[in-house]
Amino acid sequence: MPRYFGLDLHKDYVHGCEWITGVEKGRHFRFPNTPEARQRFVSVDIDQASRVAIEVTGNAFQIHDLLSPVAGQVVMANPVEMKRLGSGRHTDRVDAERLAKMLALGTVPAVWVPPHEIREMRDLVCLREQLVRQRIRSQNEAKGVLGRNGYSLARNSDIRKWLASHSRDIRIGEADLAIAVSIVRMLNCIDEEIRATESEIARRAMSNPKIHLLMSITGVGLIAASLIWARLGDASRFRSPKAVVRYAGLDPSVLQSGEEDRRGHISKNGASDLRRVLVQAFYQVALHDSETLGKFFHRKEKHLGRKRAVIATARILLIVAWAMLLTGEPYRSLKSTRYTQKLKAVRQQAGELHKPHVALDKALCESCSLLTRSRTDHSIQAEAAA
C-alpha cells in the first residue's frame, strides 16, 4: 500500500506528515534540516512504496535529489499555487498534511525539476545580478558622500573615473574622503568578482550549443542567452507560445466577472529576472536589429506607444527564443559577423577565469595612493594655516 508524505521545509527543521489511504489521521514528525538527519530519514522511512511531496523553497531541490533514487515518486509543489489553494490556516502541521493528502488525490500543482547544470547556471546568473546591484548601491553611496560636499555627478558617471580626474582638485574632509576611497576599493572588488562570475558562465557556455543558438539573436549576449536557457530549460515542456509568455509573467492580467471583462497590465506572475533580461535585451535589439524584431518594434511603437511596444517586443523575443530551442534553428535574421564576434568574446571571457587579479591589485594601489596624497595635501594646508 502506498504511503504519502508531505514535507514542509524550514531553515532549521523539516516538519513531515505521513498519510495512508483509509487512515483518519496522519502521523506527524519532525527532524533537523541537516545532511545527517535527512539521510537518516531516507534510510528509515522511505522506500519504493513512498510518495513524497515537497513545496519548492530553500534546499528543496537537494532533498529531491536525495529522495528520487529511493522513493517511488517525488513531486515538487508550486508554492504560489499552494498558497492560493490554502484554507487560510498556515501552520506546519496543516501545510504538511495538506501536501500529503493532495498527493494522494493527485492534485498537487507540480513544477518542473531542472537538471543540475541548469540549476548551477541559474545560481551563477543570480550571483552576477546581485553583484551588479551591489555595484549600483556602492556607486550611489559614493555619489551621496560627494554630493553633501558640493560635488554633483551625472547620473551615469563612474565615481572612480571622476575621482581619478579630480584627485588634485577635490577638497573634502578626511573622513568623507576615506569613505569615498573605501567605496572605490569595494567597487574594484565587485568588478573583479563580476568578471570572475562572467568567466565561469562563459566557460560553461562554451560547451552549450543551446546558448550559442540563442546568441544568434541580434542583441542577445552571453548573460541574456544563459539566463533565457536556464529559465526555459527543456523547451518541449511548454505546449504553446501562450504558456511560455505566461511563465515569464508577460501575459496580460485579466479581470473577468459577469459582464465585466478587462485586460490590464502584464501579470508579472513569472520569473522576474527573465522579464528583466528580456527588456534589457530589447534595447540592443531596437538598436542593432534592422530586420524581424527591429521592424516589429518600430511598427508597434507607432500604434501602441513606446512603453507598450517594449513589452510587446520582449514577448515576441521570448517566443522566438523558445521556438529556436524547440527546433534548433538559428535566428533567421542572423548577422554572421556580429555573431562571430560574440562567440570570440565568450572564448576570451572563459580564458580569463584563472588569471591573477592584476587589475584589482593595481586599482587598490591607486586608491591607497589617492588617500595618502590627499592626506598629505591636508597636512600641508593645516601647517600653512598654523
C-alpha positions in Angstrom: 0.0 0.0 0.0 1.5 3.4 -0.9 2.4 5.8 1.8 2.1 9.6 1.1 4.5 12.1 2.7 4.2 15.8 2.8 7.4 17.7 3.8 7.2 21.3 5.0 10.8 22.6 4.8 12.3 25.3 7.1 15.7 26.6 7.6 16.5 24.6 10.8 14.0 21.7 10.6 11.6 19.7 8.4 8.0 19.0 9.5 6.5 16.0 7.8 3.3 14.2 7.7 2.8 10.5 6.6 -0.7 9.7 5.4 -2.1 6.3 4.4 -5.4 6.0 2.5 -8.2 4.9 4.8 -6.5 6.2 7.9 -8.3 9.0 9.6 -5.3 10.9 11.0 -1.8 11.2 9.6 1.5 10.7 11.5 3.3 13.9 12.1 7.1 14.0 12.7 9.9 16.5 12.7 13.7 16.2 12.1 16.6 18.7 11.8 17.3 20.1 8.3 20.8 18.8 8.3 22.5 16.3 5.8 22.8 13.6 8.6 19.2 13.9 9.7 17.9 13.9 6.1 19.9 10.8 5.3 18.6 9.1 8.4 15.0 9.9 7.4 15.5 8.5 3.9 17.1 5.3 5.1 14.5 4.6 7.8 11.2 5.8 6.4 11.4 5.9 2.6 11.1 3.0 0.2 9.6 2.3 -3.2 6.1 2.4 -1.7 6.6 6.0 -0.6 5.2 9.0 -2.4 6.7 12.4 -1.3 5.5 16.0 -2.0 7.8 18.9 -1.2 7.0 22.6 -1.6 9.7 24.4 -3.5 11.7 26.5 -1.2 15.3 26.7 0.2 17.1 23.4 -0.3 14.1 21.6 -1.8 15.9 20.5 -4.9 18.7 19.0 -2.9 16.2 16.9 -0.9 14.5 15.9 -4.1 17.9 14.6 -5.4 18.3 12.6 -2.2 14.8 11.1 -2.3 14.4 10.4 -6.0 16.6 7.2 -6.2 14.8 5.7 -3.2 11.2 6.8 -3.2 8.6 5.7 -5.7 7.6 9.3 -6.6 8.8 12.7 -5.6 6.7 15.8 -6.6 7.8 19.4 -6.2 4.8 21.6 -5.4 4.4 25.1 -6.7 4.4 27.4 -3.6 2.3 30.2 -5.3 -0.4 27.7 -6.3 -0.3 26.0 -2.9 -0.9 29.4 -1.2 -3.9 30.0 -3.5 -5.4 26.6 -2.6 -4.9 27.1 1.1 -7.7 27.4 3.6 -6.4 30.4 5.4 -4.7 28.4 8.2 -1.0 28.3 7.9 0.8 26.1 10.3 3.5 23.4 9.9 1.0 20.6 10.6 -1.7 22.0 8.2 0.8 22.6 5.4 2.5 19.2 5.6 -0.8 17.3 5.9 -2.3 19.2 3.0 0.6 18.2 0.8 0.3 14.6 1.7 -3.5 14.4 1.1 -3.3 16.4 -2.2 -0.5 14.0 -3.3 -2.8 11.0 -2.6 -5.6 12.7 -4.6 -3.2 13.6 -7.4 -4.0 17.3 -7.2 -0.5 18.7 -6.2 0.3 21.6 -8.6 3.8 20.3 -9.6 6.7 22.2 -11.1 9.4 21.1 -13.4 12.7 19.9 -11.7 15.6 21.3 -13.7 18.8 19.3 -14.1 22.0 20.2 -12.2 23.6 22.1 -15.0 20.6 24.4 -15.3 20.3 24.9 -11.6 24.0 25.9 -11.4 23.6 28.3 -14.3 20.7 29.9 -12.6 22.7 30.3 -9.4 25.6 31.9 -11.3 23.5 34.3 -13.2 21.6 35.2 -10.0 25.0 35.9 -8.3 26.1 38.2 -11.1 22.8 40.1 -10.8 23.3 40.5 -7.0 26.9 41.8 -7.6 25.6 44.3 -10.3 23.0 45.6 -7.8 25.7 45.9 -5.1 27.8 47.9 -7.5 25.0 50.3 -8.2 24.3 50.7 -4.5 28.0 51.4 -3.8 28.1 53.9 -6.7 25.1 55.8 -5.2 26.7 55.8 -1.7 29.9 57.4 -3.1 27.9 60.0 -5.0 26.0 60.8 -1.9 29.2 61.4 0.0 30.5 63.8 -2.7 27.0 65.4 -3.1 26.9 66.5 0.5 30.3 68.2 -0.1 29.0 70.1 -3.1 30.3 67.9 -5.9 27.5 66.9 -8.3 28.0 63.9 -10.6 26.0 63.0 -13.6 23.6 60.0 -13.4 25.7 57.6 -15.4 29.1 58.8 -14.4 31.7 56.4 -13.0 32.8 57.5 -9.5 36.3 56.0 -9.9 37.0 57.9 -13.2 35.7 61.1 -11.6 37.9 60.7 -8.5 40.9 59.9 -10.7 40.4 63.0 -12.8 39.7 65.3 -9.9 42.1 63.9 -7.3 44.2 67.1 -7.1 41.3 69.5 -7.1 38.9 67.7 -4.7 38.5 69.4 -1.2 36.5 67.3 1.2 37.1 66.2 4.8 39.4 63.3 5.6 36.5 61.1 6.9 34.4 61.6 3.7 37.5 61.0 1.6 38.3 57.8 3.5 34.7 56.7 2.9 34.9 57.5 -0.8 38.1 55.6 -1.2 36.8 52.7 0.7 33.8 52.5 -1.6 36.2 52.7 -4.6 38.0 49.7 -3.2 34.7 47.8 -2.8 33.8 48.7 -6.4 37.1 47.4 -7.7 36.5 44.1 -5.8 32.9 43.9 -7.0 34.1 44.4 -10.6 36.6 41.7 -10.2 34.0 39.3 -8.9 31.6 40.1 -11.7 34.4 39.4 -14.2 35.2 36.1 -12.5 31.5 35.1 -12.4 31.1 36.0 -16.1 34.2 33.9 -16.9 32.6 30.9 -15.1 29.4 31.5 -17.1 31.4 31.8 -20.3 33.3 28.6 -19.5 30.0 26.6 -19.1 28.5 28.3 -22.2 31.5 27.2 -24.3 30.2 23.6 -24.4 26.5 24.5 -24.5 25.1 24.6 -28.1 21.7 26.0 -27.0 23.3 29.1 -25.5 25.3 29.5 -28.7 22.0 29.2 -30.6 20.3 31.9 -28.5 23.2 34.2 -29.0 22.5 34.2 -32.8 19.6 36.6 -32.0 20.7 40.2 -32.6 21.1 42.0 -29.3 21.2 38.8 -27.1 24.6 38.4 -25.5 26.2 35.8 -23.2 24.3 36.7 -20.0 20.9 37.1 -21.6 21.3 33.8 -23.6 22.4 32.0 -20.5 19.5 33.2 -18.4 16.9 32.5 -21.1 18.2 29.0 -21.5 18.5 28.4 -17.7 14.9 29.6 -17.2 13.2 27.8 -20.1 15.3 24.7 -19.9 13.5 21.9 -21.8 11.5 23.9 -24.4 9.2 20.9 -25.1 7.6 21.3 -21.6 5.7 24.4 -22.9 2.7 23.4 -25.0 2.2 26.8 -26.7 3.7 30.3 -27.1 1.0 31.5 -24.6 2.4 29.1 -22.0 5.9 30.5 -22.4 4.6 34.1 -22.1 2.6 33.1 -19.0 5.7 31.5 -17.5 7.6 34.8 -17.8 4.7 36.9 -16.4 4.4 38.8 -19.7 0.8 37.8 -20.3 -1.9 40.5 -19.7 -3.7 40.4 -16.4 -7.4 39.5 -16.7 -10.3 40.9 -14.7 -13.5 38.9 -15.7 -16.7 38.7 -13.7 -20.2 38.7 -15.0 -20.4 41.3 -17.8 -17.0 42.8 -16.9 -14.1 41.5 -19.0 -10.9 43.6 -19.0 -7.3 43.1 -19.9 -4.8 45.1 -17.9 -1.1 45.4 -17.3 1.2 42.3 -17.6 0.6 39.8 -14.7 4.2 39.7 -13.5 3.5 36.2 -12.1 6.5 34.5 -13.6 10.3 34.7 -13.3 11.2 38.4 -12.7 14.8 38.0 -13.8 13.7 36.6 -17.1 11.4 39.6 -17.7 14.1 42.0 -16.8 16.7 40.4 -19.1 14.3 40.3 -22.0 13.5 44.0 -21.6 17.3 44.8 -21.4 17.9 42.7 -24.5 15.2 44.6 -26.3 17.1 47.8 -26.2 20.0 46.1 -28.0 17.5 44.6 -30.5 16.0 48.0 -31.2 19.5 49.5 -31.6 21.1 46.8 -33.8 18.4 44.7 -35.4 17.0 46.2 -38.7 15.2 43.0 -39.6 12.4 41.0 -37.9 12.3 42.1 -34.3 13.5 45.6 -35.0 10.8 46.2 -37.6 8.2 44.7 -35.3 9.2 47.1 -32.5 9.1 50.2 -34.8 5.7 49.1 -36.2 4.2 48.6 -32.7 5.7 51.8 -31.4 3.6 53.8 -33.9 0.4 52.2 -32.8 0.9 51.4 -29.1 3.5 53.9 -27.9 7.0 53.2 -26.8 6.3 51.5 -23.4 3.7 49.0 -24.7 5.9 48.4 -27.7 8.8 47.5 -25.4 6.7 44.8 -23.6 5.3 43.5 -26.9 8.8 43.1 -28.4 10.1 41.4 -25.3 7.2 39.0 -25.5 8.0 38.2 -29.2 11.7 37.9 -28.4 10.8 35.2 -25.7 8.6 33.3 -28.2 11.3 33.4 -30.8 13.9 32.1 -28.3 11.5 29.3 -27.3 10.9 28.3 -30.9 14.6 28.3 -31.6 15.3 26.0 -28.6 12.4 23.8 -29.8 13.5 23.5 -33.4 17.3 24.1 -33.2 17.0 26.6 -36.0 19.2 29.8 -35.6 17.8 33.3 -35.8 16.6 33.9 -39.3 18.0 37.5 -39.5 21.3 36.3 -38.1 24.2 38.7 -38.6 27.2 36.4 -39.1 29.9 38.9 -38.4 28.4 40.1 -35.2 27.6 36.5 -34.1 31.3 35.5 -34.7 32.4 38.4 -32.5 30.1 37.3 -29.7 31.5 33.8 -29.8 35.0 35.1 -29.8 34.2 37.3 -26.8 32.9 34.3 -24.9 36.1 32.3 -25.6 38.1 35.3 -24.3 36.0 35.5 -21.1 36.3 31.8 -20.5 40.1 32.0 -20.8 40.3 34.8 -18.1 38.9 32.6 -15.3 42.2 31.6 -13.7 44.2 34.8 -14.4 45.7 36.5 -11.4 43.9 39.7 -10.2 46.5 42.1 -11.6 43.9 44.7 -12.4 42.4 44.6 -8.9 45.8 44.9 -7.2 46.6 47.9 -9.4 43.3 49.6 -8.7 43.8 49.1 -4.9 47.2 50.6 -5.1 45.8 53.6 -6.9 43.1 54.1 -4.3 45.6 53.9 -1.5 47.9 56.5 -3.2 44.9 58.8 -3.7 44.1 58.7 0.1 47.8 59.2 1.0 48.2 62.1 -1.4 45.0 63.8 -0.2 46.1 63.4 3.5 49.4 65.0 2.6 47.7 67.9 0.9 45.5 68.4 4.0 48.6 68.4 6.3 50.3 71.0 4.2 47.2 73.2 4.3 47.0 72.8 8.1 50.7 73.7 8.5 50.2 76.8 6.3 47.2 77.9 8.3 49.1 77.5 11.5 
